[in-house]
Amino acid sequence: MPTLLLDDGTIKVNLDEIVAELAPLGIHLKHYDPGTSLLFPHFLEQDVLNDADKHQITELHNGVFECLLQENGYLWSDLLNLHPGSANLQNLIATYSRYHHHTAPEALYVLAGEMIFGFVKPDGDQVQLLIQSQDYIHIPAGVEHWCSPTALLHFKAVRYFTTVEGWVPNYTGTQMSDSLNKRH
């Protein structure tokens, strides 16, 4: 289940309250348990997955989330698999851990592990959102945010794309709030 840290130090764990806090940004956040993890528990525990394993997991979730695919116009998807031995881990962290936005929506369904997102609200306050297994997030195009795996450096998620080029970050230069930076 997701957890939200507000700029004033308040922590919210109630999904409805978190959804209400993120609503001004147009972010959709849901917690789904389609039971698919029962079909491949060994994949979720493995650090390294081959292309066939990734394809099998992605196709299974595309079937389960077909309504989301059609509703949001997703064209393609893939499996993001981060672990301490990932060849491009430090590059991914450096690329996405600064405030940026995309010209296309960013959407993913977490299979295992956890990820932190930071957002700038319309009033300028910043919040941090921890998402975990079975959380689905859809961030509209243009929403200023950053993301990073937690210190566990373990994260598997199906990513959904509406453009061929995927999510290209457009950096904004916004600095992380001092109050949140002390907690990160």
URNOR-V996239 format. One record per pair of residues at least 4 apart in sequence whose ideal C-beta (glycine too) atoms are under 6 Angstrom apart, sorted by the first residue. I is the first residue (numbers start at 1). J is the second residue. Records with the same first field share a line. If there is no record, write none. Layout:
I = J ; J
This chain:
1 = 31
2 = 18 ; 131 ; 135
3 = 13 ; 130
4 = 12 ; 18 ; 21 ; 127 ; 129
5 = 11 ; 128
6 = 10 ; 127
7 = 125 ; 126 ; 177 ; 179
12 = 17 ; 18
19 = 29
22 = 27
24 = 122
25 = 119 ; 143
26 = 140
27 = 139
28 = 138
29 = 137
30 = 136
31 = 134 ; 135
32 = 134 ; 136
33 = 134
34 = 64
36 = 60 ; 64
43 = 53
44 = 111 ; 112
47 = 83 ; 85
49 = 53 ; 54 ; 81
54 = 79
57 = 79
58 = 77 ; 79 ; 158
61 = 65 ; 158
65 = 69
67 = 71
68 = 72
69 = 74
73 = 162
74 = 160 ; 162
75 = 161 ; 162
76 = 161
77 = 158 ; 160
78 = 159
79 = 158
80 = 157 ; 159
81 = 156
82 = 86 ; 149 ; 155
83 = 154
84 = 153
88 = 92
93 = 97 ; 148
96 = 147
97 = 146 ; 148
98 = 146 ; 171
99 = 144 ; 146 ; 172 ; 174
100 = 169 ; 170 ; 171
101 = 142 ; 144 ; 170
102 = 106 ; 141 ; 167
103 = 141
104 = 141 ; 162 ; 163
105 = 140 ; 141 ; 162
106 = 139 ; 167
107 = 138 ; 160
108 = 157 ; 159
109 = 136 ; 158
110 = 131 ; 133 ; 135 ; 157
111 = 156 ; 157
112 = 133 ; 156
113 = 154 ; 155 ; 156
114 = 130 ; 132 ; 150
115 = 131 ; 147 ; 149 ; 155
116 = 128 ; 130 ; 148
117 = 129 ; 145 ; 147
118 = 128 ; 146
119 = 127 ; 145
120 = 126 ; 144 ; 174
121 = 125
126 = 177 ; 180
128 = 180
131 = 135 ; 137
139 = 143
144 = 172
149 = 153 ; 155
161 = 166
176 = 180 ; 181
